[in-house]
Amino acid sequence: MYTRETSPSFNERSIKVCLACGTSDIKPGRRYCSKQCRQKLIWSLSLSKGLLQTLNTRYAVFSFTENFVTLDVMPAWSNIISRFIYRRKPGYAPAHTLKELTLEAGKEWYKKRSRRISRSVASQSILEENVEYSLNPESIKPNAHRIPKLSADQKRGLKYLNINMKTLMFGDYVREIKKAYRGMAKVYHPDKGGDGDRFKEINRAHELMQQWIENPKFQLNNKLPGCWCYNGYTNRWSPPLWQ
């Protein structure tokens, strides 16, 4: 049965993992470890649409760790998020556990309906029982996030400066870029015994990012980092932002 235990945070792995099961056993450039793995999760996400429509969902996000799957739901009539968590059994894929969560929540809804209460009241009751007031409603709105628009050289520059794309999306990127440059320069400066060629690349990366700071460009993001997102207006799931 789903539980109100504290949920793990969204996946923030620096290495590439399968978007459907989280395994790192994945070929370079691929988003999924196999076609079958992807199809299983897509099927479970499609199954969850019935529940989400019943709950009159505006936005939802699905994420998972090794121990849990999490489904956060924001209904159309409120900005308060309800969180459903289900523990993964040993050997169970996220797709299988999401199916169990969906079916269990559906049983709870039908149980409430059997007490002769309306559909809307049954939906509202389930959501209220799983409210998580600490969650920021903006965190599950895909259109509330912007993706930095960078050239290929600027993206490589981020790696030399050891900066995560999320820093440009959510943080004070001017301060963070300056901080990252100073930190990397101290490590690789030739006078400090560092790698001279690497130091040149770091300087070049800093110059490229300074150019972006002077005229920062963003594009609207319909995806979220680390989790699958659902838009009730289109009744569609989108995969996590691929970085």
N, C-alpha and C positions, 0 to 999 in steps of 0.2 A: 504493500500500500504506500501511496506517496506520503511524504513526511515534511514537516516544517523545520527540519534541521537546517542549520546554517549552510548555505550553498557555497561550493567552491567557486572561485573567480573564473572568468572566462579564460580559455586557453591563450597563453601568451608565449608559446614556445618560439625560440629563435631559429630552430631547425625546421625544415619542411616536413610536414606530416600529412597523412591522408585526411582529407576533409570529412570523410565519412566514418572513420574508426579511430583516427589519431595515431596509427602506427607510423613509425619512422622508416619502415621497410618499404620505401617507395622510390621509383625510378626518378632520376633528375628531370625536372621540368613537368612532371606529372602532378595532378591534384589528388588523385585517388590511387590506392594500392592495386585495385582491380575494378573492372567494369561491374562485376557482381556485387562488390562491396558498395559501390555508388548506388546501384539499383535498389539494394535492400533499404538503404536509408531514404532514398527518394520515395519508396513505397510507404515507409512508416510516416514520413512527413505528410504525404498525401492523405493517409489515414487520419492524421491529426487535424486535418482541415475541417472535418465534420464537427469535432469537438470545438475548435476555434470559432466556427460559424455559430454554433449553438450558444457559445459564451459571448457572442456579438463582439468579437475581437477587432480592435483597430490595428494594433501591432503586437507581435510576439517574437521572442527569440528563443532558440534552442541551442544549448551548449552541453558539453560533456567532459568529464575527467575519467580517470581510471576507475573511480568508485561510484560516481553519480552521473545521472543525466538531469538537466534542469530545463524547465519550460516556464518562461516569464510571459505573462499575459497582461496587456493593457486593453480594457474594454472601451467601447466607443463612447460610453457615457461618463468616463472618469479618466484622470491622469495617474491614478494610483495603480501600481503594479501588483499582481498576484503571482506568487512563485510556487510552482509545483516541482518537487524533487523526488526522484525515484532511485533507490540504490541498485547498482549493477551487480548481478550475480556473477560469480567467477566464470569466465569464458563467454559471457553474454556480450554481444556487440551493442553499441549505442542504439542501432536501429531496433534491435529486439527489445531493449529496455524502454525505448520511447513508445513502442507499441503497447507494452504492458502499462505504462503510465497513462496512455490515452484510454485504454480499455477500462482501467480502474476508475479514472475520473468520470468516464461515461456511465459506469455502474452507479457511482455516487449520485450522478445527476438523475438517473432513472429512479433511484431509490427515493429521492426527494419528490419526484413527480408522482410516485405512487401514493404519496400522502395528500394527493388532490390539491397541490399548489400549482400555480401557473408555470409555464416554461421560463418566463423572464425572472420570476422570483427564485426558481430553482437555480438558474444560472448565477444570479446575483449572490445567492447564499453560498455557492461553492467558491466564488471569487472572494467573498468577504472572509471565508474561513482560511484562506491562504494569502491574505494581504501581507505585503512586505513593505512597510513604510520607509525603510532606509534606502530603497532603490530610487535613483534619479530617473524620472520619466524620459528625460532626453536621451538616456543611455540606450534605449531600445527603439528610438526613432531613426530609421536609416537616413531620412532626408535632413536630419539635424546635423549631419556630419559632412565635412568637405574633405576631399582628397587633394593633397598638394599636386600640382601639375609640374612635373620635373622632366628635364631632358635626360637622355641616357647617361650623359657625363655627370649630371647632378646626382642621379641615383647612385652612381659609383662613388661619388664624393661622400655621400652619406655613410657608405661602408668604411671609407678611409677615416672619417671622423667618428666612427662608431656611434652613429645616431640612428635611432629607430624612427620609422615613418610616423609612428603615433605621436612622437614629440612635436612634429610639425602640424599634426591634426589637432592636438588637445593642449599642448603646452605653450609656454612663452618661447617661441622658436628663436627669436633674436638672441635672448639670453642663453638659451641652451646651445645654440651653434657656437657662440663665443666661448662658452664654458668648455664645450667639447674640443674645440680647436686648441685652446690653451693646454688642456690636459694631454692631448695627443702630441702637441709640440714639445712639451717637457720630456715626454718619453723618448721621442725619436730625434730630438735636436742633436746634430753632430757634436756640438760642444759638450753634450752630456753623455757622449758615448753611444748615441743612437745611430740609426741607419740613415745615411744622407739621402739616398734615393727615396726612401719611404717619406722622409721629411719633405722632400719636394712635392711628392704626391699629396701630402696633407695640406701643404700651402696652396696647391692648385685646387684642391677640394674646397678649401675655405673661400678662395676667390670665387668659385662657381656658386657657392651658397650665398655669398654676399650679393652677387648679381641677382639671385632669386629674391633675397630679402628686399632689395630696392624696388622690385616689382613682383610681389608674390602672386602667384596664380593658383586658383583652386578649381576643382570641378565637383559638382554635386555627387554624393556617394549614395547609391541605393543598396549598399552592402555594409556590413559591420565587421570589424576585426574580431576573429576568434569565435564567431557564432553564426548560425543560420538565422535569417530574419524573415518574418512573415508580414506581409502587408494586407490588411483586411480589405482595402479598397480594390485590390486586384486579385485577392484570394490566391496569392502566389508566394512560394518560398524562394529565397535567394541564398546562394552559398556564401560562406565567409569571404571577406576581403582577402584576396590572394596577394601576398607581399613578397 
